[in-house]
Structure formats: C-alpha cells, structure tokens
Amino acid sequence: MREPTELENKLYQRLKEIFAGARQRYLDAGGDPKRPGGSFLSRQDYLTAQEKREIIELGKQVFPLKQVKVKT
C-alpha cells in the first residue's frame, strides 16, 4: 500500500471538515452525542446539497475506482 500524496491528504482533510460541520449541526439540533449523526436514508444527514456534491467529487479524487477488464 502506498502513502497518500500531499494533494490526497489535502482533499481528505476537506472531507473530514465537511463531515465535522455536519456532525456539529446534528449536535446543535439536539442530536445524541453518543450516536452517529443523522442518516442519509432518512434524509436527516445534516449536509447541505452543495456539501453532498462536494463530497462526491472529493471522494472520486481521494478514492478513485479502478476499472478492471474482465476476460470473457
């Protein structure tokens, strides 16, 4: 396993910042600090639409999916 690049570390840090902000909004709304914050399925994830889009884009850069060719 390789070490992440400086850019990957920076992007990953931004992901952590977004999730920390959502967690804080969850707690500010009276969420239980002993439980994980919100649920995507119930639409109570405390992320803005812009943050969701940014998470998707950052995730693609930090955790790229490698396509594997399957022999047929």
N, CA, C and O atoms as a Maestro MAE file, in Angstrom:
{
 s_m_m2io_version
 :::
 2.0.0
}

f_m_ct {
 s_m_title
 :::
 protein
 m_atom[288] {
  # First column is atom index #
  i_m_mmod_type
  r_m_x_coord
  r_m_y_coord
  r_m_z_coord
  i_m_residue_number
  s_m_chain_name
  s_m_pdb_residue_name
  s_m_pdb_atom_name
  i_m_atomic_number
  :::
  1 25 0.846 -1.179 0.000 1 A "MET " " N  " 7
  2 3 0.000 0.000 0.000 1 A "MET " " CA " 6
  3 2 0.891 1.242 0.000 1 A "MET " " C  " 6
  4 15 1.878 1.309 0.733 1 A "MET " " O  " 8
  5 25 0.536 2.207 -0.817 2 A "ARG " " N  " 7
  6 3 1.355 3.404 -0.940 2 A "ARG " " CA " 6
  7 2 0.900 4.503 0.026 2 A "ARG " " C  " 6
  8 15 -0.214 4.478 0.550 2 A "ARG " " O  " 8
  9 25 1.778 5.442 0.235 3 A "GLU " " N  " 7
  10 3 1.454 6.605 1.053 3 A "GLU " " CA " 6
  11 2 0.636 7.586 0.216 3 A "GLU " " C  " 6
  12 15 0.894 7.740 -0.978 3 A "GLU " " O  " 8
  13 25 -0.343 8.250 0.824 4 A "PRO " " N  " 7
  14 3 -1.124 9.232 0.065 4 A "PRO " " CA " 6
  15 2 -0.268 10.442 -0.311 4 A "PRO " " C  " 6
  16 15 0.666 10.809 0.401 4 A "PRO " " O  " 8
  17 25 -0.608 11.043 -1.434 5 A "THR " " N  " 7
  18 3 0.112 12.238 -1.878 5 A "THR " " CA " 6
  19 2 -0.341 13.434 -1.044 5 A "THR " " C  " 6
  20 15 -1.315 13.356 -0.295 5 A "THR " " O  " 8
  21 25 0.376 14.528 -1.188 6 A "GLU " " N  " 7
  22 3 0.022 15.754 -0.465 6 A "GLU " " CA " 6
  23 2 -1.377 16.226 -0.879 6 A "GLU " " C  " 6
  24 15 -2.166 16.659 -0.039 6 A "GLU " " O  " 8
  25 25 -1.677 16.140 -2.177 7 A "LEU " " N  " 7
  26 3 -2.995 16.544 -2.665 7 A "LEU " " CA " 6
  27 2 -4.087 15.646 -2.075 7 A "LEU " " C  " 6
  28 15 -5.131 16.138 -1.647 7 A "LEU " " O  " 8
  29 25 -3.848 14.338 -2.051 8 A "GLU " " N  " 7
  30 3 -4.834 13.418 -1.474 8 A "GLU " " CA " 6
  31 2 -5.064 13.713 -0.001 8 A "GLU " " C  " 6
  32 15 -6.200 13.668 0.472 8 A "GLU " " O  " 8
  33 25 -3.998 14.014 0.724 9 A "ASN " " N  " 7
  34 3 -4.146 14.375 2.135 9 A "ASN " " CA " 6
  35 2 -4.975 15.641 2.304 9 A "ASN " " C  " 6
  36 15 -5.806 15.730 3.208 9 A "ASN " " O  " 8
  37 25 -4.746 16.619 1.433 10 A "LYS " " N  " 7
  38 3 -5.486 17.887 1.489 10 A "LYS " " CA " 6
  39 2 -6.975 17.652 1.199 10 A "LYS " " C  " 6
  40 15 -7.842 18.188 1.889 10 A "LYS " " O  " 8
  41 25 -7.254 16.848 0.175 11 A "LEU " " N  " 7
  42 3 -8.652 16.549 -0.174 11 A "LEU " " CA " 6
  43 2 -9.338 15.763 0.938 11 A "LEU " " C  " 6
  44 15 -10.494 16.025 1.271 11 A "LEU " " O  " 8
  45 25 -8.620 14.798 1.510 12 A "TYR " " N  " 7
  46 3 -9.164 14.001 2.608 12 A "TYR " " CA " 6
  47 2 -9.448 14.894 3.821 12 A "TYR " " C  " 6
  48 15 -10.451 14.710 4.510 12 A "TYR " " O  " 8
  49 25 -8.569 15.851 4.074 13 A "GLN " " N  " 7
  50 3 -8.782 16.793 5.185 13 A "GLN " " CA " 6
  51 2 -10.059 17.599 4.956 13 A "GLN " " C  " 6
  52 15 -10.812 17.847 5.897 13 A "GLN " " O  " 8
  53 25 -10.303 18.005 3.724 14 A "ARG " " N  " 7
  54 3 -11.529 18.753 3.402 14 A "ARG " " CA " 6
  55 2 -12.760 17.890 3.648 14 A "ARG " " C  " 6
  56 15 -13.767 18.381 4.158 14 A "ARG " " O  " 8
  57 25 -12.690 16.610 3.291 15 A "LEU " " N  " 7
  58 3 -13.801 15.695 3.576 15 A "LEU " " CA " 6
  59 2 -14.079 15.643 5.073 15 A "LEU " " C  " 6
  60 15 -15.233 15.689 5.499 15 A "LEU " " O  " 8
  61 25 -13.026 15.549 5.863 16 A "LYS " " N  " 7
  62 3 -13.192 15.492 7.324 16 A "LYS " " CA " 6
  63 2 -13.829 16.781 7.846 16 A "LYS " " C  " 6
  64 15 -14.647 16.740 8.766 16 A "LYS " " O  " 8
  65 25 -13.457 17.926 7.263 17 A "GLU " " N  " 7
  66 3 -14.030 19.204 7.679 17 A "GLU " " CA " 6
  67 2 -15.530 19.253 7.388 17 A "GLU " " C  " 6
  68 15 -16.314 19.718 8.216 17 A "GLU " " O  " 8
  69 25 -15.919 18.777 6.222 18 A "ILE " " N  " 7
  70 3 -17.337 18.777 5.854 18 A "ILE " " CA " 6
  71 2 -18.133 17.908 6.827 18 A "ILE " " C  " 6
  72 15 -19.177 18.321 7.330 18 A "ILE " " O  " 8
  73 25 -17.627 16.695 7.087 19 A "PHE " " N  " 7
  74 3 -18.336 15.795 7.998 19 A "PHE " " CA " 6
  75 2 -18.357 16.333 9.425 19 A "PHE " " C  " 6
  76 15 -19.333 16.128 10.147 19 A "PHE " " O  " 8
  77 25 -17.293 17.020 9.840 20 A "ALA " " N  " 7
  78 3 -17.270 17.616 11.180 20 A "ALA " " CA " 6
  79 2 -18.328 18.716 11.291 20 A "ALA " " C  " 6
  80 15 -18.984 18.845 12.325 20 A "ALA " " O  " 8
  81 25 -18.493 19.498 10.240 21 A "GLY " " N  " 7
  82 3 -19.524 20.546 10.239 21 A "GLY " " CA " 6
  83 2 -20.923 19.954 10.315 21 A "GLY " " C  " 6
  84 15 -21.782 20.470 11.030 21 A "GLY " " O  " 8
  85 25 -21.153 18.874 9.579 22 A "ALA " " N  " 7
  86 3 -22.453 18.200 9.626 22 A "ALA " " CA " 6
  87 2 -22.697 17.616 11.013 22 A "ALA " " C  " 6
  88 15 -23.811 17.680 11.533 22 A "ALA " " O  " 8
  89 25 -21.668 17.058 11.599 23 A "ARG " " N  " 7
  90 3 -21.786 16.488 12.951 23 A "ARG " " CA " 6
  91 2 -22.163 17.587 13.944 23 A "ARG " " C  " 6
  92 15 -23.013 17.384 14.811 23 A "ARG " " O  " 8
  93 25 -21.528 18.742 13.814 24 A "GLN " " N  " 7
  94 3 -21.823 19.844 14.728 24 A "GLN " " CA " 6
  95 2 -23.266 20.325 14.560 24 A "GLN " " C  " 6
  96 15 -23.931 20.632 15.550 24 A "GLN " " O  " 8
  97 25 -23.752 20.393 13.327 25 A "ARG " " N  " 7
  98 3 -25.151 20.781 13.097 25 A "ARG " " CA " 6
  99 2 -26.099 19.760 13.725 25 A "ARG " " C  " 6
  100 15 -27.128 20.129 14.292 25 A "ARG " " O  " 8
  101 25 -25.750 18.481 13.622 26 A "TYR " " N  " 7
  102 3 -26.543 17.419 14.243 26 A "TYR " " CA " 6
  103 2 -26.611 17.633 15.759 26 A "TYR " " C  " 6
  104 15 -27.685 17.549 16.355 26 A "TYR " " O  " 8
  105 25 -25.475 17.904 16.368 27 A "LEU " " N  " 7
  106 3 -25.446 18.123 17.819 27 A "LEU " " CA " 6
  107 2 -26.193 19.396 18.198 27 A "LEU " " C  " 6
  108 15 -26.911 19.412 19.197 27 A "LEU " " O  " 8
  109 25 -26.036 20.456 17.422 28 A "ASP " " N  " 7
  110 3 -26.734 21.713 17.682 28 A "ASP " " CA " 6
  111 2 -28.249 21.549 17.591 28 A "ASP " " C  " 6
  112 15 -29.000 22.278 18.240 28 A "ASP " " O  " 8
  113 25 -28.694 20.586 16.781 29 A "ALA " " N  " 7
  114 3 -30.127 20.327 16.616 29 A "ALA " " CA " 6
  115 2 -30.663 19.403 17.713 29 A "ALA " " C  " 6
  116 15 -31.824 18.995 17.680 29 A "ALA " " O  " 8
  117 25 -29.805 19.080 18.684 30 A "GLY " " N  " 7
  118 3 -30.243 18.251 19.795 30 A "GLY " " CA " 6
  119 2 -29.932 16.778 19.631 30 A "GLY " " C  " 6
  120 15 -30.486 15.943 20.346 30 A "GLY " " O  " 8
  121 25 -29.056 16.448 18.700 31 A "GLY " " N  " 7
  122 3 -28.693 15.053 18.473 31 A "GLY " " CA " 6
  123 2 -27.931 14.463 19.643 31 A "GLY " " C  " 6
  124 15 -27.273 15.181 20.396 31 A "GLY " " O  " 8
  125 25 -28.022 13.166 19.788 32 A "ASP " " N  " 7
  126 3 -27.359 12.439 20.858 32 A "ASP " " CA " 6
  127 2 -25.864 12.331 20.556 32 A "ASP " " C  " 6
  128 15 -25.488 11.734 19.547 32 A "ASP " " O  " 8
  129 25 -25.001 12.896 21.412 33 A "PRO " " N  " 7
  130 3 -23.561 12.854 21.142 33 A "PRO " " CA " 6
  131 2 -22.974 11.441 21.175 33 A "PRO " " C  " 6
  132 15 -21.858 11.224 20.703 33 A "PRO " " O  " 8
  133 25 -23.705 10.495 21.721 34 A "LYS " " N  " 7
  134 3 -23.215 9.116 21.784 34 A "LYS " " CA " 6
  135 2 -23.566 8.328 20.530 34 A "LYS " " C  " 6
  136 15 -23.124 7.190 20.370 34 A "LYS " " O  " 8
  137 25 -24.347 8.915 19.650 35 A "ARG " " N  " 7
  138 3 -24.782 8.222 18.437 35 A "ARG " " CA " 6
  139 2 -24.199 8.894 17.206 35 A "ARG " " C  " 6
  140 15 -23.860 10.077 17.249 35 A "ARG " " O  " 8
  141 25 -24.076 8.154 16.106 36 A "PRO " " N  " 7
  142 3 -23.621 8.796 14.866 36 A "PRO " " CA " 6
  143 2 -24.651 9.830 14.404 36 A "PRO " " C  " 6
  144 15 -25.844 9.680 14.664 36 A "PRO " " O  " 8
  145 25 -24.202 10.841 13.742 37 A "GLY " " N  " 7
  146 3 -25.081 11.942 13.372 37 A "GLY " " CA " 6
  147 2 -25.870 11.738 12.105 37 A "GLY " " C  " 6
  148 15 -25.303 11.681 11.014 37 A "GLY " " O  " 8
  149 25 -27.160 11.629 12.238 38 A "GLY " " N  " 7
  150 3 -28.042 11.618 11.087 38 A "GLY " " CA " 6
  151 2 -27.968 10.363 10.251 38 A "GLY " " C  " 6
  152 15 -27.182 9.451 10.509 38 A "GLY " " O  " 8
  153 25 -28.815 10.350 9.242 39 A "SER " " N  " 7
  154 3 -28.890 9.204 8.347 39 A "SER " " CA " 6
  155 2 -29.234 9.679 6.949 39 A "SER " " C  " 6
  156 15 -30.175 10.449 6.757 39 A "SER " " O  " 8
  157 25 -28.480 9.224 5.991 40 A "PHE " " N  " 7
  158 3 -28.746 9.587 4.601 40 A "PHE " " CA " 6
  159 2 -30.095 9.035 4.152 40 A "PHE " " C  " 6
  160 15 -30.823 9.695 3.411 40 A "PHE " " O  " 8
  161 25 -30.428 7.827 4.600 41 A "LEU " " N  " 7
  162 3 -31.675 7.192 4.180 41 A "LEU " " CA " 6
  163 2 -32.902 7.943 4.666 41 A "LEU " " C  " 6
  164 15 -33.910 7.998 3.963 41 A "LEU " " O  " 8
  165 25 -32.832 8.521 5.858 42 A "SER " " N  " 7
  166 3 -33.978 9.249 6.399 42 A "SER " " CA " 6
  167 2 -33.928 10.733 6.038 42 A "SER " " C  " 6
  168 15 -34.764 11.522 6.480 42 A "SER " " O  " 8
  169 25 -32.930 11.098 5.226 43 A "ARG " " N  " 7
  170 3 -32.734 12.492 4.796 43 A "ARG " " CA " 6
  171 2 -32.479 13.440 5.974 43 A "ARG " " C  " 6
  172 15 -32.798 14.628 5.912 43 A "ARG " " O  " 8
  173 25 -31.911 12.902 7.026 44 A "GLN " " N  " 7
  174 3 -31.531 13.713 8.179 44 A "GLN " " CA " 6
  175 2 -30.024 13.628 8.371 44 A "GLN " " C  " 6
  176 15 -29.539 13.301 9.454 44 A "GLN " " O  " 8
  177 25 -29.299 13.927 7.310 45 A "ASP " " N  " 7
  178 3 -27.853 13.776 7.354 45 A "ASP " " CA " 6
  179 2 -27.123 15.071 7.702 45 A "ASP " " C  " 6
  180 15 -25.906 15.057 7.890 45 A "ASP " " O  " 8
  181 25 -27.838 16.178 7.790 46 A "TYR " " N  " 7
  182 3 -27.284 17.475 8.179 46 A "TYR " " CA " 6
  183 2 -26.203 17.977 7.227 46 A "TYR " " C  " 6
  184 15 -25.332 18.750 7.625 46 A "TYR " " O  " 8
  185 25 -26.258 17.542 5.979 47 A "LEU " " N  " 7
  186 3 -25.370 18.041 4.933 47 A "LEU " " CA " 6
  187 2 -26.186 18.889 3.971 47 A "LEU " " C  " 6
  188 15 -27.325 18.555 3.647 47 A "LEU " " O  " 8
  189 25 -25.595 19.987 3.519 48 A "THR " " N  " 7
  190 3 -26.269 20.795 2.509 48 A "THR " " CA " 6
  191 2 -26.122 20.113 1.152 48 A "THR " " C  " 6
  192 15 -25.280 19.231 0.984 48 A "THR " " O  " 8
  193 25 -26.937 20.521 0.194 49 A "ALA " " N  " 7
  194 3 -26.848 19.961 -1.156 49 A "ALA " " CA " 6
  195 2 -25.462 20.217 -1.750 49 A "ALA " " C  " 6
  196 15 -24.901 19.350 -2.420 49 A "ALA " " O  " 8
  197 25 -24.919 21.395 -1.504 50 A "GLN " " N  " 7
  198 3 -23.586 21.730 -2.009 50 A "GLN " " CA " 6
  199 2 -22.529 20.830 -1.369 50 A "GLN " " C  " 6
  200 15 -21.616 20.369 -2.054 50 A "GLN " " O  " 8
  201 25 -22.641 20.578 -0.066 51 A "GLU " " N  " 7
  202 3 -21.683 19.704 0.608 51 A "GLU " " CA " 6
  203 2 -21.760 18.275 0.061 51 A "GLU " " C  " 6
  204 15 -20.737 17.609 -0.102 51 A "GLU " " O  " 8
  205 25 -22.978 17.813 -0.220 52 A "LYS " " N  " 7
  206 3 -23.128 16.466 -0.780 52 A "LYS " " CA " 6
  207 2 -22.431 16.352 -2.129 52 A "LYS " " C  " 6
  208 15 -21.758 15.358 -2.405 52 A "LYS " " O  " 8
  209 25 -22.593 17.372 -2.970 53 A "ARG " " N  " 7
  210 3 -21.931 17.364 -4.276 53 A "ARG " " CA " 6
  211 2 -20.408 17.397 -4.112 53 A "ARG " " C  " 6
  212 15 -19.678 16.695 -4.812 53 A "ARG " " O  " 8
  213 25 -19.950 18.224 -3.177 54 A "GLU " " N  " 7
  214 3 -18.507 18.336 -2.949 54 A "GLU " " CA " 6
  215 2 -17.941 17.012 -2.423 54 A "GLU " " C  " 6
  216 15 -16.848 16.610 -2.820 54 A "GLU " " O  " 8
  217 25 -18.668 16.340 -1.544 55 A "ILE " " N  " 7
  218 3 -18.223 15.052 -1.020 55 A "ILE " " CA " 6
  219 2 -18.072 14.035 -2.144 55 A "ILE " " C  " 6
  220 15 -17.098 13.283 -2.180 55 A "ILE " " O  " 8
  221 25 -19.020 14.011 -3.046 56 A "ILE " " N  " 7
  222 3 -18.947 13.070 -4.168 56 A "ILE " " CA " 6
  223 2 -17.713 13.344 -5.011 56 A "ILE " " C  " 6
  224 15 -16.982 12.418 -5.361 56 A "ILE " " O  " 8
  225 25 -17.474 14.614 -5.341 57 A "GLU " " N  " 7
  226 3 -16.325 14.961 -6.173 57 A "GLU " " CA " 6
  227 2 -15.006 14.684 -5.450 57 A "GLU " " C  " 6
  228 15 -14.074 14.141 -6.044 57 A "GLU " " O  " 8
  229 25 -14.927 15.053 -4.179 58 A "LEU " " N  " 7
  230 3 -13.708 14.788 -3.413 58 A "LEU " " CA " 6
  231 2 -13.468 13.291 -3.283 58 A "LEU " " C  " 6
  232 15 -12.338 12.819 -3.405 58 A "LEU " " O  " 8
  233 25 -14.533 12.558 -3.036 59 A "GLY " " N  " 7
  234 3 -14.407 11.114 -2.898 59 A "GLY " " CA " 6
  235 2 -13.864 10.463 -4.153 59 A "GLY " " C  " 6
  236 15 -13.063 9.531 -4.077 59 A "GLY " " O  " 8
  237 25 -14.291 10.945 -5.297 60 A "LYS " " N  " 7
  238 3 -13.799 10.398 -6.566 60 A "LYS " " CA " 6
  239 2 -12.301 10.652 -6.732 60 A "LYS " " C  " 6
  240 15 -11.590 9.847 -7.334 60 A "LYS " " O  " 8
  241 25 -11.830 11.773 -6.196 61 A "GLN " " N  " 7
  242 3 -10.418 12.106 -6.326 61 A "GLN " " CA " 6
  243 2 -9.558 11.384 -5.290 61 A "GLN " " C  " 6
  244 15 -8.457 10.927 -5.597 61 A "GLN " " O  " 8
  245 25 -10.066 11.287 -4.073 62 A "VAL " " N  " 7
  246 3 -9.297 10.669 -2.996 62 A "VAL " " CA " 6
  247 2 -9.334 9.142 -3.077 62 A "VAL " " C  " 6
  248 15 -8.335 8.476 -2.804 62 A "VAL " " O  " 8
  249 25 -10.482 8.598 -3.450 63 A "PHE " " N  " 7
  250 3 -10.669 7.152 -3.508 63 A "PHE " " CA " 6
  251 2 -11.104 6.734 -4.913 63 A "PHE " " C  " 6
  252 15 -12.236 6.290 -5.107 63 A "PHE " " O  " 8
  253 25 -10.217 6.876 -5.883 64 A "PRO " " N  " 7
  254 3 -10.617 6.554 -7.265 64 A "PRO " " CA " 6
  255 2 -10.894 5.058 -7.418 64 A "PRO " " C  " 6
  256 15 -10.210 4.213 -6.840 64 A "PRO " " O  " 8
  257 25 -11.898 4.770 -8.199 65 A "LEU " " N  " 7
  258 3 -12.217 3.380 -8.508 65 A "LEU " " CA " 6
  259 2 -11.435 2.980 -9.746 65 A "LEU " " C  " 6
  260 15 -11.453 3.673 -10.764 65 A "LEU " " O  " 8
  261 25 -10.765 1.876 -9.644 66 A "LYS " " N  " 7
  262 3 -10.014 1.386 -10.794 66 A "LYS " " CA " 6
  263 2 -10.894 0.412 -11.547 66 A "LYS " " C  " 6
  264 15 -11.485 -0.498 -10.965 66 A "LYS " " O  " 8
  265 25 -10.971 0.614 -12.835 67 A "GLN " " N  " 7
  266 3 -11.766 -0.291 -13.657 67 A "GLN " " CA " 6
  267 2 -10.912 -1.491 -14.037 67 A "GLN " " C  " 6
  268 15 -9.763 -1.362 -14.458 67 A "GLN " " O  " 8
  269 25 -11.502 -2.637 -13.875 68 A "VAL " " N  " 7
  270 3 -10.814 -3.879 -14.185 68 A "VAL " " CA " 6
  271 2 -11.499 -4.506 -15.382 68 A "VAL " " C  " 6
  272 15 -12.722 -4.641 -15.415 68 A "VAL " " O  " 8
  273 25 -10.707 -4.882 -16.354 69 A "LYS " " N  " 7
  274 3 -11.273 -5.546 -17.523 69 A "LYS " " CA " 6
  275 2 -11.475 -7.021 -17.191 69 A "LYS " " C  " 6
  276 15 -10.588 -7.686 -16.656 69 A "LYS " " O  " 8
  277 25 -12.643 -7.500 -17.516 70 A "VAL " " N  " 7
  278 3 -12.978 -8.889 -17.262 70 A "VAL " " CA " 6
  279 2 -12.866 -9.655 -18.569 70 A "VAL " " C  " 6
  280 15 -13.439 -9.263 -19.585 70 A "VAL " " O  " 8
  281 25 -12.130 -10.740 -18.533 71 A "LYS " " N  " 7
  282 3 -11.990 -11.566 -19.741 71 A "LYS " " CA " 6
  283 2 -13.276 -12.349 -19.943 71 A "LYS " " C  " 6
  284 15 -13.831 -12.921 -19.004 71 A "LYS " " O  " 8
  285 25 -13.735 -12.364 -21.184 72 A "THR " " N  " 7
  286 3 -14.958 -13.123 -21.483 72 A "THR " " CA " 6
  287 2 -14.671 -14.270 -22.416 72 A "THR " " C  " 6
  288 15 -15.582 -15.016 -22.775 72 A "THR " " O  " 8
  :::
 }
 m_bond[287] {
  # First column is bond index #
  i_m_from
  i_m_to
  i_m_order
  :::
  1 1 2 1
  2 2 3 1
  3 3 4 2
  4 3 5 1
  5 5 6 1
  6 6 7 1
  7 7 8 2
  8 7 9 1
  9 9 10 1
  10 10 11 1
  11 11 12 2
  12 11 13 1
  13 13 14 1
  14 14 15 1
  15 15 16 2
  16 15 17 1
  17 17 18 1
  18 18 19 1
  19 19 20 2
  20 19 21 1
  21 21 22 1
  22 22 23 1
  23 23 24 2
  24 23 25 1
  25 25 26 1
  26 26 27 1
  27 27 28 2
  28 27 29 1
  29 29 30 1
  30 30 31 1
  31 31 32 2
  32 31 33 1
  33 33 34 1
  34 34 35 1
  35 35 36 2
  36 35 37 1
  37 37 38 1
  38 38 39 1
  39 39 40 2
  40 39 41 1
  41 41 42 1
  42 42 43 1
  43 43 44 2
  44 43 45 1
  45 45 46 1
  46 46 47 1
  47 47 48 2
  48 47 49 1
  49 49 50 1
  50 50 51 1
  51 51 52 2
  52 51 53 1
  53 53 54 1
  54 54 55 1
  55 55 56 2
  56 55 57 1
  57 57 58 1
  58 58 59 1
  59 59 60 2
  60 59 61 1
  61 61 62 1
  62 62 63 1
  63 63 64 2
  64 63 65 1
  65 65 66 1
  66 66 67 1
  67 67 68 2
  68 67 69 1
  69 69 70 1
  70 70 71 1
  71 71 72 2
  72 71 73 1
  73 73 74 1
  74 74 75 1
  75 75 76 2
  76 75 77 1
  77 77 78 1
  78 78 79 1
  79 79 80 2
  80 79 81 1
  81 81 82 1
  82 82 83 1
  83 83 84 2
  84 83 85 1
  85 85 86 1
  86 86 87 1
  87 87 88 2
  88 87 89 1
  89 89 90 1
  90 90 91 1
  91 91 92 2
  92 91 93 1
  93 93 94 1
  94 94 95 1
  95 95 96 2
  96 95 97 1
  97 97 98 1
  98 98 99 1
  99 99 100 2
  100 99 101 1
  101 101 102 1
  102 102 103 1
  103 103 104 2
  104 103 105 1
  105 105 106 1
  106 106 107 1
  107 107 108 2
  108 107 109 1
  109 109 110 1
  110 110 111 1
  111 111 112 2
  112 111 113 1
  113 113 114 1
  114 114 115 1
  115 115 116 2
  116 115 117 1
  117 117 118 1
  118 118 119 1
  119 119 120 2
  120 119 121 1
  121 121 122 1
  122 122 123 1
  123 123 124 2
  124 123 125 1
  125 125 126 1
  126 126 127 1
  127 127 128 2
  128 127 129 1
  129 129 130 1
  130 130 131 1
  131 131 132 2
  132 131 133 1
  133 133 134 1
  134 134 135 1
  135 135 136 2
  136 135 137 1
  137 137 138 1
  138 138 139 1
  139 139 140 2
  140 139 141 1
  141 141 142 1
  142 142 143 1
  143 143 144 2
  144 143 145 1
  145 145 146 1
  146 146 147 1
  147 147 148 2
  148 147 149 1
  149 149 150 1
  150 150 151 1
  151 151 152 2
  152 151 153 1
  153 153 154 1
  154 154 155 1
  155 155 156 2
  156 155 157 1
  157 157 158 1
  158 158 159 1
  159 159 160 2
  160 159 161 1
  161 161 162 1
  162 162 163 1
  163 163 164 2
  164 163 165 1
  165 165 166 1
  166 166 167 1
  167 167 168 2
  168 167 169 1
  169 169 170 1
  170 170 171 1
  171 171 172 2
  172 171 173 1
  173 173 174 1
  174 174 175 1
  175 175 176 2
  176 175 177 1
  177 177 178 1
  178 178 179 1
  179 179 180 2
  180 179 181 1
  181 181 182 1
  182 182 183 1
  183 183 184 2
  184 183 185 1
  185 185 186 1
  186 186 187 1
  187 187 188 2
  188 187 189 1
  189 189 190 1
  190 190 191 1
  191 191 192 2
  192 191 193 1
  193 193 194 1
  194 194 195 1
  195 195 196 2
  196 195 197 1
  197 197 198 1
  198 198 199 1
  199 199 200 2
  200 199 201 1
  201 201 202 1
  202 202 203 1
  203 203 204 2
  204 203 205 1
  205 205 206 1
  206 206 207 1
  207 207 208 2
  208 207 209 1
  209 209 210 1
  210 210 211 1
  211 211 212 2
  212 211 213 1
  213 213 214 1
  214 214 215 1
  215 215 216 2
  216 215 217 1
  217 217 218 1
  218 218 219 1
  219 219 220 2
  220 219 221 1
  221 221 222 1
  222 222 223 1
  223 223 224 2
  224 223 225 1
  225 225 226 1
  226 226 227 1
  227 227 228 2
  228 227 229 1
  229 229 230 1
  230 230 231 1
  231 231 232 2
  232 231 233 1
  233 233 234 1
  234 234 235 1
  235 235 236 2
  236 235 237 1
  237 237 238 1
  238 238 239 1
  239 239 240 2
  240 239 241 1
  241 241 242 1
  242 242 243 1
  243 243 244 2
  244 243 245 1
  245 245 246 1
  246 246 247 1
  247 247 248 2
  248 247 249 1
  249 249 250 1
  250 250 251 1
  251 251 252 2
  252 251 253 1
  253 253 254 1
  254 254 255 1
  255 255 256 2
  256 255 257 1
  257 257 258 1
  258 258 259 1
  259 259 260 2
  260 259 261 1
  261 261 262 1
  262 262 263 1
  263 263 264 2
  264 263 265 1
  265 265 266 1
  266 266 267 1
  267 267 268 2
  268 267 269 1
  269 269 270 1
  270 270 271 1
  271 271 272 2
  272 271 273 1
  273 273 274 1
  274 274 275 1
  275 275 276 2
  276 275 277 1
  277 277 278 1
  278 278 279 1
  279 279 280 2
  280 279 281 1
  281 281 282 1
  282 282 283 1
  283 283 284 2
  284 283 285 1
  285 285 286 1
  286 286 287 1
  287 287 288 2
  :::
 }
}
